[in-house]
Each structure stands twice: as structure tokens, then as C-alpha cells.
Amino acid sequence: MFDKSRAVHRLLFMIGLVVAGEAVFALPFHVARFFRPTVLEVFALTNTELGAAQGIYGILAMLAYFPGGPLADRFPARKLLAFSLWTTAAGGLYMATFPGYRGALILWGFFGVSTILLFWAALIRATRDWGGSDDQGRAFGLLDSGRGLLAAALASIAVVGFGFFFPEGYSSATFEEKKQALRIVIHGYTAATVLAGLFVWFVISDGHPAGKETSEKWASHTETVWVHIMRVMRIPAVWLQALIVVCAYVGFKGFDNYALYAVEGYGMNEVDAARLVAIGAWMRPIAALGAGFLGDRFTISRMTVIAFILLLMSDLFFALTTPLPGTGWVLFCNMLLGALAMFGLRGLYFALFQEAKVPVAVTGTAVGLVSVLGFTPDIFVSYFGGVLLDQSPGLAGHQHFFMFLAAFAAVGVIASYTIMRMLREKDC
């Protein structure tokens, strides 16, 4: 019998996860992703220095992932998510002062803790509980497609607002005008983060999202933290899953480079480049949701292999070709192919927990282990990319960077094919 109140509860629960899951990362990632050329100028940073600041984020995030796992297995998601959002918003106020290189190191380090320690494992744990045993692809597809929809909407609003400050064109704008425009963008993202925390506090309950009690309680387990850790570490598929997340996340981090590549490789101005990347961001809801549903139909591991193959093709094209005048459409089409693959992977890789039969009771701990390894690209991709771009200015640096991305995509193909074979043999 259809239970309307339960259905409404589940709907609001997922919307809350979506809003929280994207809003918390808007300040540390969206601002530099969509407005990278202006960020470099206003903060007085080189590509290498911005990469170093984002690398500090990655180091502290890596340290925060693992302890966040057991916390997510023991405390309600509502409180953990809301507190993380409000703490991150406080960092946005400091960001709007444009603190320079040393301040940027402190800022992104702060974000590394505020967005991860109490947040990440709780988000993934709650999503897995929402999906149950049969709808993991749908659960994680909805989560990341919803996050992508929110990210694209926020980015589009920010880009329109940013362009409003330059009615006569970006090239004729003064430095102060650029600072003011970027400050308004940062304040906008900060306000959105605060509101997201309030929304989460009221729509996510402390109970199980499926509206039922299970033998594995939502907020309490009798096993010790070390028992959870050892159970997870004995599952071979978890280690392969961590490698898959590494490769997929390297590809996703490459998306941050598209705006600068459009300017330096294809000669676009900064506003048009921001618009282009904002359009690309709209692929995320389509790709993540589509990949999730296809994963439930054809297995998550098989769809992961296909996504990595598409990503490898896109990266190799940019790495091995030279842009020609008037071929912006080529950049756009291949960017969409890469976005389809990288965003599709985001809707897949945590859904592998169910296919690999990871016990629900240790989901948070498994997320912590996979994340502490899988999201190490936060440490090195931005910094290494910045070094490549600064050492070989212009097109050559971007081609080297895309070859770097292609190498990880190739490893992703191998890792995802291996786990697909492993899980298939396990079911036989």
C-alpha cells in the first residue's frame, strides 16, 4: 500500500542530501572553477600557488576523511551536515577579503576540514541507507545529478551576475571592478551555504530515511571502531574501489582547467569561458542520473568501465590536437563528452558498495577508507597542473596536463574492468 507520508519523507530527505552535498563545496571549488582567471588576478596568485592552496585542502581533507567515517556510523546526518555547512560559510566571509597567498593556504586548509570531517561520510552513509538493497544506482545517481543541477544553477546565476558588472566587456574593466564583482559572487555562495544548512536542519530527520527500523540501527552500533575498520580492510573490492575513485576524481579535477584552457588555447575571453564551463556543468545532472539508472539495469561496474573509456578518448583528443581558429565548437563538443564521462562516474563509484556486498553497518567506515585514498587528487592534481601550466605557458602546458589526465583515465579502465570481473566471478 502506498504510504504518502513516507514518500514525502524520502523525497525531502533526498532533496536535503542534494542541497547539502553541493552547497558545502561551492566556496572551495566553484569560485576557482568558474572564475579561475579572475581569481588568479584578484588574489594575486600564480597557477602553482593556487594549486598549492588547493593541495593544502587535499592534505587536510585526507586526514579528515577517515575519522569522519566512524562518526557517520554513530551520529545522525542532520546535525553533522548542518554544522559543516555553517562552518564552511564562515570561511566564505574570510575569502571575500582576498587574503593573498598565505591567507589562501589557511583558507583552503580550513575548508579541507570544514567540508569533510563531519560531512562526507555522513552524506554517503545517508544516501546508501536511502537506496536500500535494490536502488543504489538510483540513490547515488539522484544525489549527484541533483548536486549537478544545483551546481549548474548556482554557476549560471553567478556567471550572469558576474557579467552584469562588465556591460562594456571584461577586457575594459578596472581591477577594482573585477574585485567587486568577484566579492559579490563569493558573498552569494556564502549566503547559499548558510541557507542550505537551515534547509538540511529542518528536512532531514534523525530517523532511518526508509521509515523503518532495521537490525542495523541508524545511529548506533555495538561494534568498536577498530572492528569496523578491520572488517572493511579485509574486503578486496574496497581497495579497487578506492583506485577507481582516484582515477575518476583526477578526471573531475581536470574540469577546473577548462575555463583557462578556453582562454589560452581557443582565445575566448574570460566571461565567455565562464559561460562555456557553466554550460558544461549542466551535463552533470544528466550524466549522473543516466549512469545511475543504467548501472541498476546493466551493473554499476560495467557502466564504470564504459565511462572511463569515454573519458580517456576525450582527454587524449585535447592532449594530441592543436586548436584551429573558429573551432570553438570542437572544444564545446569534446568538453561535453568528457563531462558526460566524469559526471557519470560520480554517480557510480560509491554505488559499487552494494555490488561489492559491503555490510551496511560499516558503510561510513568504508567511505572513510575509500575517500582517504580516493580523494588524494585534491592534494596533487591542482598543484601538478599549475606547475605544468607555469613551466610551459600556453597550449603546450594544457596538452601536457591533458596527457596527465589521460594516464589516470587509462588506469581507471583497467581497475574498473578488474573489479567487474572480480564481482562477476564472485557471483558465479
KOLRO-502194 format. One record per residue (C-alpha): residue number from 1; residue in three letters; y, x, z. Coordinates in steps of 0.1 Angstrom, whole numbers. Last residue first. Layout:
<nodes>
{nr NUM rest ALA c2 Y c1 X c3 Z}
...
</nodes>
This chain:
<nodes>
{nr 428 rest CYS c2 -174 c1 291 c3 -101}
{nr 427 rest ASP c2 -142 c1 285 c3 -81}
{nr 426 rest LYS c2 -139 c1 322 c3 -70}
{nr 425 rest GLU c2 -144 c1 333 c3 -106}
{nr 424 rest ARG c2 -114 c1 312 c3 -117}
{nr 423 rest LEU c2 -93 c1 325 c3 -88}
{nr 422 rest MET c2 -100 c1 361 c3 -97}
{nr 421 rest ARG c2 -94 c1 355 c3 -135}
{nr 420 rest MET c2 -61 c1 338 c3 -128}
{nr 419 rest ILE c2 -52 c1 365 c3 -103}
{nr 418 rest THR c2 -58 c1 392 c3 -129}
{nr 417 rest TYR c2 -39 c1 374 c3 -157}
{nr 416 rest SER c2 -9 c1 371 c3 -133}
{nr 415 rest ALA c2 -10 c1 408 c3 -125}
{nr 414 rest ILE c2 -13 c1 419 c3 -161}
{nr 413 rest VAL c2 15 c1 397 c3 -174}
{nr 412 rest GLY c2 37 c1 406 c3 -144}
{nr 411 rest VAL c2 32 c1 443 c3 -152}
{nr 410 rest ALA c2 45 c1 436 c3 -187}
{nr 409 rest ALA c2 75 c1 417 c3 -172}
{nr 408 rest PHE c2 82 c1 448 c3 -150}
{nr 407 rest ALA c2 84 c1 471 c3 -180}
{nr 406 rest ALA c2 106 c1 445 c3 -199}
{nr 405 rest LEU c2 132 c1 446 c3 -171}
{nr 404 rest PHE c2 135 c1 484 c3 -174}
{nr 403 rest MET c2 138 c1 480 c3 -212}
{nr 402 rest PHE c2 165 c1 455 c3 -206}
{nr 401 rest PHE c2 184 c1 480 c3 -184}
{nr 400 rest HIS c2 181 c1 508 c3 -210}
{nr 399 rest GLN c2 195 c1 484 c3 -237}
{nr 398 rest HIS c2 224 c1 475 c3 -213}
{nr 397 rest GLY c2 233 c1 511 c3 -209}
{nr 396 rest ALA c2 232 c1 518 c3 -246}
{nr 395 rest LEU c2 255 c1 488 c3 -254}
{nr 394 rest GLY c2 285 c1 501 c3 -234}
{nr 393 rest PRO c2 286 c1 528 c3 -208}
{nr 392 rest SER c2 255 c1 550 c3 -204}
{nr 391 rest GLN c2 258 c1 565 c3 -169}
{nr 390 rest ASP c2 277 c1 535 c3 -155}
{nr 389 rest LEU c2 253 c1 509 c3 -170}
{nr 388 rest LEU c2 222 c1 528 c3 -159}
{nr 387 rest VAL c2 235 c1 534 c3 -124}
{nr 386 rest GLY c2 245 c1 497 c3 -120}
{nr 385 rest GLY c2 211 c1 486 c3 -131}
{nr 384 rest PHE c2 195 c1 509 c3 -105}
{nr 383 rest TYR c2 217 c1 494 c3 -78}
{nr 382 rest SER c2 213 c1 458 c3 -89}
{nr 381 rest VAL c2 175 c1 462 c3 -93}
{nr 380 rest PHE c2 168 c1 483 c3 -61}
{nr 379 rest ILE c2 171 c1 464 c3 -29}
{nr 378 rest ASP c2 170 c1 428 c3 -41}
{nr 377 rest PRO c2 140 c1 439 c3 -61}
{nr 376 rest THR c2 122 c1 441 c3 -27}
{nr 375 rest PHE c2 118 c1 403 c3 -30}
{nr 374 rest GLY c2 80 c1 403 c3 -34}
{nr 373 rest LEU c2 72 c1 427 c3 -7}
{nr 372 rest VAL c2 89 c1 411 c3 23}
{nr 371 rest SER c2 85 c1 378 c3 5}
{nr 370 rest VAL c2 47 c1 379 c3 2}
{nr 369 rest LEU c2 43 c1 388 c3 38}
{nr 368 rest GLY c2 69 c1 363 c3 51}
{nr 367 rest VAL c2 55 c1 335 c3 29}
{nr 366 rest ALA c2 20 c1 342 c3 42}
{nr 365 rest THR c2 34 c1 340 c3 78}
{nr 364 rest GLY c2 51 c1 307 c3 70}
{nr 363 rest THR c2 20 c1 293 c3 53}
{nr 362 rest VAL c2 -3 c1 303 c3 82}
{nr 361 rest ALA c2 -13 c1 267 c3 92}
{nr 360 rest VAL c2 -16 c1 256 c3 56}
{nr 359 rest PRO c2 -45 c1 279 c3 50}
{nr 358 rest VAL c2 -42 c1 300 c3 18}
{nr 357 rest LYS c2 -65 c1 284 c3 -8}
{nr 356 rest ALA c2 -55 c1 306 c3 -37}
{nr 355 rest GLU c2 -46 c1 275 c3 -57}
{nr 354 rest GLN c2 -26 c1 262 c3 -27}
{nr 353 rest PHE c2 -7 c1 295 c3 -22}
{nr 352 rest LEU c2 -1 c1 298 c3 -60}
{nr 351 rest ALA c2 27 c1 272 c3 -57}
{nr 350 rest PHE c2 48 c1 300 c3 -44}
{nr 349 rest TYR c2 48 c1 316 c3 -79}
{nr 348 rest LEU c2 54 c1 285 c3 -100}
{nr 347 rest GLY c2 88 c1 270 c3 -100}
{nr 346 rest ARG c2 105 c1 304 c3 -99}
{nr 345 rest LEU c2 83 c1 314 c3 -128}
{nr 344 rest GLY c2 98 c1 287 c3 -149}
{nr 343 rest PHE c2 132 c1 300 c3 -141}
{nr 342 rest MET c2 123 c1 334 c3 -155}
{nr 341 rest ALA c2 106 c1 320 c3 -186}
{nr 340 rest LEU c2 131 c1 294 c3 -197}
{nr 339 rest ALA c2 159 c1 318 c3 -188}
{nr 338 rest GLY c2 145 c1 344 c3 -211}
{nr 337 rest LEU c2 142 c1 319 c3 -240}
{nr 336 rest LEU c2 177 c1 306 c3 -232}
{nr 335 rest MET c2 191 c1 342 c3 -233}
{nr 334 rest ASN c2 173 c1 347 c3 -267}
{nr 333 rest CYS c2 191 c1 316 c3 -281}
{nr 332 rest PHE c2 225 c1 325 c3 -267}
{nr 331 rest LEU c2 225 c1 361 c3 -277}
{nr 330 rest VAL c2 214 c1 352 c3 -312}
{nr 329 rest TRP c2 242 c1 325 c3 -313}
{nr 328 rest GLY c2 267 c1 352 c3 -306}
{nr 327 rest THR c2 258 c1 367 c3 -339}
{nr 326 rest GLY c2 293 c1 370 c3 -354}
{nr 325 rest PRO c2 294 c1 408 c3 -354}
{nr 324 rest LEU c2 259 c1 423 c3 -351}
{nr 323 rest PRO c2 242 c1 431 c3 -318}
{nr 322 rest THR c2 217 c1 460 c3 -319}
{nr 321 rest THR c2 180 c1 453 c3 -312}
{nr 320 rest LEU c2 154 c1 471 c3 -291}
{nr 319 rest ALA c2 162 c1 463 c3 -254}
{nr 318 rest PHE c2 175 c1 427 c3 -262}
{nr 317 rest PHE c2 144 c1 418 c3 -281}
{nr 316 rest LEU c2 121 c1 436 c3 -255}
{nr 315 rest ASP c2 136 c1 415 c3 -227}
{nr 314 rest SER c2 130 c1 382 c3 -245}
{nr 313 rest MET c2 94 c1 390 c3 -255}
{nr 312 rest LEU c2 85 c1 401 c3 -220}
{nr 311 rest LEU c2 99 c1 369 c3 -205}
{nr 310 rest LEU c2 78 c1 348 c3 -229}
{nr 309 rest ILE c2 47 c1 367 c3 -219}
{nr 308 rest PHE c2 56 c1 363 c3 -182}
{nr 307 rest ALA c2 59 c1 326 c3 -186}
{nr 306 rest ILE c2 25 c1 323 c3 -203}
{nr 305 rest VAL c2 7 c1 342 c3 -175}
{nr 304 rest THR c2 24 c1 320 c3 -148}
{nr 303 rest MET c2 13 c1 289 c3 -167}
{nr 302 rest ARG c2 -23 c1 301 c3 -164}
{nr 301 rest SER c2 -20 c1 308 c3 -126}
{nr 300 rest ILE c2 -5 c1 274 c3 -118}
{nr 299 rest THR c2 -34 c1 255 c3 -133}
{nr 298 rest PHE c2 -33 c1 234 c3 -165}
{nr 297 rest ARG c2 -21 c1 200 c3 -152}
{nr 296 rest ASP c2 -6 c1 210 c3 -119}
{nr 295 rest GLY c2 9 c1 240 c3 -136}
{nr 294 rest LEU c2 23 c1 218 c3 -164}
{nr 293 rest PHE c2 42 c1 198 c3 -137}
{nr 292 rest GLY c2 56 c1 229 c3 -121}
{nr 291 rest ALA c2 65 c1 246 c3 -154}
{nr 290 rest GLY c2 84 c1 215 c3 -165}
{nr 289 rest LEU c2 103 c1 213 c3 -132}
{nr 288 rest ALA c2 112 c1 250 c3 -131}
{nr 287 rest ALA c2 121 c1 251 c3 -168}
{nr 286 rest ILE c2 143 c1 220 c3 -170}
{nr 285 rest PRO c2 161 c1 226 c3 -136}
{nr 284 rest ARG c2 166 c1 263 c3 -146}
{nr 283 rest MET c2 178 c1 258 c3 -181}
{nr 282 rest TRP c2 212 c1 247 c3 -169}
{nr 281 rest ALA c2 218 c1 282 c3 -157}
{nr 280 rest GLY c2 220 c1 293 c3 -193}
{nr 279 rest ILE c2 251 c1 270 c3 -197}
{nr 278 rest ALA c2 267 c1 288 c3 -167}
{nr 277 rest VAL c2 258 c1 321 c3 -184}
{nr 276 rest LEU c2 277 c1 311 c3 -215}
{nr 275 rest ARG c2 307 c1 297 c3 -196}
{nr 274 rest ALA c2 310 c1 330 c3 -177}
{nr 273 rest ALA c2 309 c1 349 c3 -210}
{nr 272 rest ASP c2 336 c1 326 c3 -225}
{nr 271 rest VAL c2 358 c1 333 c3 -194}
{nr 270 rest GLU c2 353 c1 371 c3 -195}
{nr 269 rest ASN c2 360 c1 375 c3 -232}
{nr 268 rest MET c2 331 c1 380 c3 -256}
{nr 267 rest GLY c2 326 c1 413 c3 -275}
{nr 266 rest TYR c2 288 c1 410 c3 -280}
{nr 265 rest GLY c2 275 c1 440 c3 -261}
{nr 264 rest GLU c2 303 c1 446 c3 -236}
{nr 263 rest VAL c2 314 c1 411 c3 -228}
{nr 262 rest ALA c2 280 c1 393 c3 -234}
{nr 261 rest TYR c2 263 c1 421 c3 -215}
{nr 260 rest LEU c2 286 c1 416 c3 -185}
{nr 259 rest ALA c2 278 c1 379 c3 -184}
{nr 258 rest TYR c2 241 c1 385 c3 -189}
{nr 257 rest ASN c2 237 c1 411 c3 -161}
{nr 256 rest ASP c2 230 c1 386 c3 -132}
{nr 255 rest PHE c2 201 c1 372 c3 -152}
{nr 254 rest GLY c2 183 c1 406 c3 -147}
{nr 253 rest LYS c2 178 c1 396 c3 -111}
{nr 252 rest PHE c2 155 c1 368 c3 -124}
{nr 251 rest GLY c2 134 c1 393 c3 -143}
{nr 250 rest VAL c2 131 c1 415 c3 -112}
{nr 249 rest TYR c2 122 c1 384 c3 -93}
{nr 248 rest ALA c2 93 c1 376 c3 -116}
{nr 247 rest CYS c2 79 c1 412 c3 -113}
{nr 246 rest VAL c2 82 c1 413 c3 -75}
{nr 245 rest VAL c2 68 c1 377 c3 -72}
{nr 244 rest ILE c2 38 c1 386 c3 -92}
{nr 243 rest LEU c2 32 c1 417 c3 -70}
{nr 242 rest ALA c2 33 c1 395 c3 -39}
{nr 241 rest GLN c2 9 c1 371 c3 -55}
{nr 240 rest LEU c2 -15 c1 399 c3 -60}
{nr 239 rest TRP c2 -13 c1 407 c3 -23}
{nr 238 rest VAL c2 -18 c1 371 c3 -14}
{nr 237 rest ALA c2 -48 c1 368 c3 -37}
{nr 236 rest PRO c2 -67 c1 394 c3 -16}
{nr 235 rest ILE c2 -67 c1 373 c3 16}
{nr 234 rest ARG c2 -74 c1 395 c3 46}
{nr 233 rest MET c2 -37 c1 401 c3 52}
{nr 232 rest VAL c2 -31 c1 364 c3 58}
{nr 231 rest ARG c2 -57 c1 360 c3 86}
{nr 230 rest MET c2 -44 c1 393 c3 102}
{nr 229 rest ILE c2 -8 c1 380 c3 103}
{nr 228 rest HIS c2 -18 c1 346 c3 117}
{nr 227 rest VAL c2 -39 c1 363 c3 144}
{nr 226 rest TRP c2 -10 c1 386 c3 152}
{nr 225 rest VAL c2 14 c1 357 c3 157}
{nr 224 rest THR c2 -10 c1 340 c3 182}
{nr 223 rest GLU c2 -29 c1 309 c3 174}
{nr 222 rest THR c2 -22 c1 277 c3 192}
{nr 221 rest HIS c2 1 c1 262 c3 166}
{nr 220 rest SER c2 33 c1 241 c3 169}
{nr 219 rest ALA c2 59 c1 225 c3 148}
{nr 218 rest TRP c2 43 c1 206 c3 120}
{nr 217 rest LYS c2 9 c1 204 c3 137}
{nr 216 rest GLU c2 -23 c1 214 c3 119}
{nr 215 rest SER c2 -48 c1 187 c3 128}
{nr 214 rest THR c2 -25 c1 163 c3 109}
{nr 213 rest GLU c2 1 c1 137 c3 119}
{nr 212 rest LYS c2 16 c1 115 c3 92}
{nr 211 rest GLY c2 50 c1 108 c3 76}
{nr 210 rest ALA c2 44 c1 132 c3 46}
{nr 209 rest PRO c2 75 c1 151 c3 56}
{nr 208 rest HIS c2 60 c1 160 c3 90}
{nr 207 rest GLY c2 85 c1 154 c3 118}
{nr 206 rest ASP c2 117 c1 172 c3 127}
{nr 205 rest SER c2 137 c1 152 c3 103}
{nr 204 rest ILE c2 157 c1 164 c3 73}
{nr 203 rest VAL c2 185 c1 140 c3 63}
{nr 202 rest PHE c2 211 c1 145 c3 91}
{nr 201 rest TRP c2 211 c1 183 c3 97}
{nr 200 rest VAL c2 205 c1 190 c3 60}
{nr 199 rest PHE c2 237 c1 172 c3 50}
{nr 198 rest LEU c2 257 c1 190 c3 76}
{nr 197 rest GLY c2 244 c1 223 c3 64}
{nr 196 rest ALA c2 251 c1 215 c3 28}
{nr 195 rest LEU c2 287 c1 206 c3 38}
{nr 194 rest VAL c2 293 c1 240 c3 52}
{nr 193 rest THR c2 278 c1 257 c3 21}
{nr 192 rest ALA c2 299 c1 236 c3 -3}
{nr 191 rest ALA c2 330 c1 246 c3 17}
{nr 190 rest THR c2 322 c1 283 c3 13}
{nr 189 rest TYR c2 315 c1 278 c3 -25}
{nr 188 rest GLY c2 349 c1 263 c3 -29}
{nr 187 rest HIS c2 366 c1 290 c3 -8}
{nr 186 rest ILE c2 349 c1 316 c3 -30}
{nr 185 rest VAL c2 362 c1 299 c3 -62}
{nr 184 rest ILE c2 397 c1 296 c3 -48}
{nr 183 rest ARG c2 397 c1 333 c3 -40}
{nr 182 rest LEU c2 385 c1 342 c3 -75}
{nr 181 rest ALA c2 415 c1 323 c3 -90}
{nr 180 rest GLN c2 440 c1 339 c3 -66}
{nr 179 rest LYS c2 427 c1 374 c3 -73}
{nr 178 rest LYS c2 428 c1 369 c3 -110}
{nr 177 rest GLU c2 464 c1 356 c3 -108}
{nr 176 rest GLU c2 473 c1 386 c3 -86}
{nr 175 rest PHE c2 459 c1 410 c3 -113}
{nr 174 rest THR c2 480 c1 393 c3 -140}
{nr 173 rest ALA c2 466 c1 371 c3 -167}
{nr 172 rest SER c2 471 c1 379 c3 -204}
{nr 171 rest SER c2 435 c1 387 c3 -212}
{nr 170 rest TYR c2 423 c1 356 c3 -193}
{nr 169 rest GLY c2 440 c1 332 c3 -217}
{nr 168 rest GLU c2 473 c1 313 c3 -218}
{nr 167 rest PRO c2 460 c1 285 c3 -195}
{nr 166 rest PHE c2 445 c1 310 c3 -171}
{nr 165 rest PHE c2 442 c1 294 c3 -137}
{nr 164 rest PHE c2 422 c1 265 c3 -152}
{nr 163 rest GLY c2 396 c1 289 c3 -163}
{nr 162 rest PHE c2 384 c1 294 c3 -127}
{nr 161 rest GLY c2 383 c1 257 c3 -121}
{nr 160 rest VAL c2 362 c1 252 c3 -151}
{nr 159 rest VAL c2 340 c1 281 c3 -142}
{nr 158 rest ALA c2 336 c1 269 c3 -106}
{nr 157 rest ILE c2 327 c1 233 c3 -117}
{nr 156 rest SER c2 301 c1 247 c3 -141}
{nr 155 rest ALA c2 287 c1 271 c3 -115}
{nr 154 rest LEU c2 284 c1 243 c3 -89}
{nr 153 rest ALA c2 266 c1 221 c3 -115}
{nr 152 rest ALA c2 244 c1 249 c3 -127}
{nr 151 rest ALA c2 234 c1 258 c3 -91}
{nr 150 rest LEU c2 228 c1 222 c3 -82}
{nr 149 rest LEU c2 205 c1 217 c3 -112}
{nr 148 rest GLY c2 188 c1 250 c3 -105}
{nr 147 rest ARG c2 182 c1 241 c3 -69}
{nr 146 rest GLY c2 167 c1 208 c3 -81}
{nr 145 rest SER c2 146 c1 226 c3 -107}
{nr 144 rest ASP c2 135 c1 250 c3 -79}
{nr 143 rest LEU c2 125 c1 224 c3 -54}
{nr 142 rest LEU c2 111 c1 199 c3 -79}
{nr 141 rest GLY c2 89 c1 225 c3 -94}
{nr 140 rest PHE c2 79 c1 237 c3 -60}
{nr 139 rest ALA c2 68 c1 202 c3 -50}
{nr 138 rest ARG c2 54 c1 192 c3 -84}
{nr 137 rest GLY c2 33 c1 224 c3 -87}
{nr 136 rest GLN c2 21 c1 219 c3 -51}
{nr 135 rest ASP c2 11 c1 183 c3 -58}
{nr 134 rest ASP c2 -26 c1 180 c3 -48}
{nr 133 rest SER c2 -30 c1 194 c3 -13}
{nr 132 rest GLY c2 2 c1 183 c3 3}
{nr 131 rest GLY c2 35 c1 187 c3 -16}
{nr 130 rest TRP c2 58 c1 181 c3 13}
{nr 129 rest ASP c2 39 c1 206 c3 35}
{nr 128 rest ARG c2 44 c1 232 c3 8}
{nr 127 rest THR c2 81 c1 225 c3 6}
{nr 126 rest ALA c2 85 c1 227 c3 44}
{nr 125 rest ARG c2 68 c1 261 c3 45}
{nr 124 rest ILE c2 89 c1 274 c3 16}
{nr 123 rest LEU c2 122 c1 264 c3 32}
{nr 122 rest ALA c2 111 c1 276 c3 67}
{nr 121 rest ALA c2 100 c1 310 c3 52}
{nr 120 rest TRP c2 135 c1 314 c3 37}
{nr 119 rest PHE c2 159 c1 302 c3 64}
{nr 118 rest LEU c2 158 c1 317 c3 98}
{nr 117 rest LEU c2 158 c1 354 c3 88}
{nr 116 rest ILE c2 168 c1 349 c3 51}
{nr 115 rest THR c2 203 c1 337 c3 43}
{nr 114 rest SER c2 220 c1 350 c3 75}
{nr 113 rest VAL c2 202 c1 384 c3 75}
{nr 112 rest GLY c2 209 c1 396 c3 39}
{nr 111 rest PHE c2 243 c1 378 c3 40}
{nr 110 rest PHE c2 254 c1 402 c3 68}
{nr 109 rest GLY c2 243 c1 431 c3 47}
{nr 108 rest TRP c2 262 c1 417 c3 18}
{nr 107 rest LEU c2 294 c1 416 c3 39}
{nr 106 rest ILE c2 290 c1 450 c3 55}
{nr 105 rest LEU c2 285 c1 468 c3 22}
{nr 104 rest ALA c2 313 c1 447 c3 7}
{nr 103 rest GLY c2 336 c1 458 c3 35}
{nr 102 rest ARG c2 329 c1 494 c3 28}
{nr 101 rest TYR c2 336 c1 488 c3 -9}
{nr 100 rest GLY c2 367 c1 466 c3 -7}
{nr 99 rest PRO c2 374 c1 437 c3 17}
{nr 98 rest PHE c2 383 c1 410 c3 -8}
{nr 97 rest THR c2 397 c1 387 c3 18}
{nr 96 rest ALA c2 377 c1 358 c3 4}
{nr 95 rest MET c2 345 c1 375 c3 14}
{nr 94 rest TYR c2 355 c1 372 c3 51}
{nr 93 rest LEU c2 357 c1 334 c3 48}
{nr 92 rest GLY c2 324 c1 334 c3 29}
{nr 91 rest GLY c2 307 c1 352 c3 57}
{nr 90 rest ALA c2 313 c1 322 c3 79}
{nr 89 rest ALA c2 296 c1 301 c3 53}
{nr 88 rest THR c2 265 c1 322 c3 58}
{nr 87 rest THR c2 263 c1 313 c3 95}
{nr 86 rest TRP c2 267 c1 276 c3 86}
{nr 85 rest LEU c2 239 c1 276 c3 61}
{nr 84 rest SER c2 216 c1 296 c3 84}
{nr 83 rest PHE c2 221 c1 272 c3 113}
{nr 82 rest ALA c2 213 c1 242 c3 90}
{nr 81 rest LEU c2 181 c1 257 c3 77}
{nr 80 rest LEU c2 166 c1 267 c3 110}
{nr 79 rest LYS c2 175 c1 234 c3 127}
{nr 78 rest ARG c2 161 c1 212 c3 100}
{nr 77 rest ALA c2 130 c1 234 c3 94}
{nr 76 rest PRO c2 114 c1 226 c3 127}
{nr 75 rest PHE c2 102 c1 256 c3 147}
{nr 74 rest ARG c2 67 c1 272 c3 151}
{nr 73 rest ASP c2 54 c1 281 c3 116}
{nr 72 rest ALA c2 89 c1 289 c3 104}
{nr 71 rest LEU c2 94 c1 314 c3 133}
{nr 70 rest PRO c2 61 c1 331 c3 123}
{nr 69 rest GLY c2 75 c1 337 c3 88}
{nr 68 rest GLY c2 111 c1 347 c3 97}
{nr 67 rest PRO c2 98 c1 379 c3 114}
{nr 66 rest PHE c2 85 c1 389 c3 79}
{nr 65 rest TYR c2 115 c1 380 c3 58}
{nr 64 rest ALA c2 142 c1 396 c3 80}
{nr 63 rest LEU c2 135 c1 433 c3 73}
{nr 62 rest MET c2 133 c1 426 c3 36}
{nr 61 rest ALA c2 166 c1 407 c3 38}
{nr 60 rest LEU c2 182 c1 437 c3 55}
{nr 59 rest ILE c2 171 c1 460 c3 27}
{nr 58 rest GLY c2 179 c1 435 c3 -1}
{nr 57 rest TYR c2 215 c1 428 c3 11}
{nr 56 rest ILE c2 220 c1 466 c3 14}
{nr 55 rest GLY c2 210 c1 467 c3 -23}
{nr 54 rest GLN c2 236 c1 441 c3 -31}
{nr 53 rest ALA c2 262 c1 464 c3 -17}
{nr 52 rest ALA c2 247 c1 493 c3 -36}
{nr 51 rest GLY c2 247 c1 473 c3 -68}
{nr 50 rest LEU c2 284 c1 465 c3 -63}
{nr 49 rest GLU c2 290 c1 502 c3 -58}
{nr 48 rest THR c2 270 c1 512 c3 -89}
{nr 47 rest ASN c2 288 c1 486 c3 -111}
{nr 46 rest THR c2 321 c1 501 c3 -99}
{nr 45 rest LEU c2 341 c1 482 c3 -73}
{nr 44 rest ALA c2 378 c1 475 c3 -68}
{nr 43 rest PHE c2 371 c1 441 c3 -52}
{nr 42 rest VAL c2 394 c1 424 c3 -77}
{nr 41 rest GLU c2 381 c1 444 c3 -107}
{nr 40 rest LEU c2 344 c1 443 c3 -100}
{nr 39 rest VAL c2 346 c1 407 c3 -90}
{nr 38 rest THR c2 364 c1 398 c3 -122}
{nr 37 rest PRO c2 338 c1 414 c3 -144}
{nr 36 rest ARG c2 310 c1 397 c3 -123}
{nr 35 rest PHE c2 323 c1 361 c3 -124}
{nr 34 rest PHE c2 291 c1 342 c3 -129}
{nr 33 rest ARG c2 266 c1 365 c3 -112}
{nr 32 rest ALA c2 289 c1 381 c3 -86}
{nr 31 rest VAL c2 301 c1 347 c3 -73}
{nr 30 rest HIS c2 267 c1 330 c3 -76}
{nr 29 rest PHE c2 247 c1 356 c3 -56}
{nr 28 rest PRO c2 259 c1 362 c3 -20}
{nr 27 rest LEU c2 281 c1 331 c3 -19}
{nr 26 rest ALA c2 258 c1 306 c3 -36}
{nr 25 rest PHE c2 226 c1 317 c3 -18}
{nr 24 rest VAL c2 228 c1 292 c3 11}
{nr 23 rest ALA c2 238 c1 264 c3 -13}
{nr 22 rest GLU c2 206 c1 267 c3 -34}
{nr 21 rest GLY c2 178 c1 261 c3 -9}
{nr 20 rest ALA c2 199 c1 239 c3 14}
{nr 19 rest VAL c2 206 c1 213 c3 -13}
{nr 18 rest VAL c2 171 c1 214 c3 -26}
{nr 17 rest LEU c2 155 c1 211 c3 8}
{nr 16 rest GLY c2 177 c1 182 c3 17}
{nr 15 rest ILE c2 169 c1 165 c3 -16}
{nr 14 rest MET c2 132 c1 170 c3 -8}
{nr 13 rest PHE c2 136 c1 154 c3 27}
{nr 12 rest LEU c2 157 c1 126 c3 13}
{nr 11 rest LEU c2 129 c1 117 c3 -12}
{nr 10 rest ARG c2 102 c1 120 c3 14}
{nr 9 rest HIS c2 120 c1 98 c3 39}
{nr 8 rest VAL c2 127 c1 72 c3 12}
{nr 7 rest ALA c2 90 c1 72 c3 2}
{nr 6 rest ARG c2 80 c1 68 c3 39}
{nr 5 rest SER c2 104 c1 39 c3 44}
{nr 4 rest LYS c2 91 c1 22 c3 12}
{nr 3 rest ASP c2 54 c1 24 c3 21}
{nr 2 rest PHE c2 34 c1 13 c3 -9}
{nr 1 rest MET c2 0 c1 0 c3 0}
</nodes>
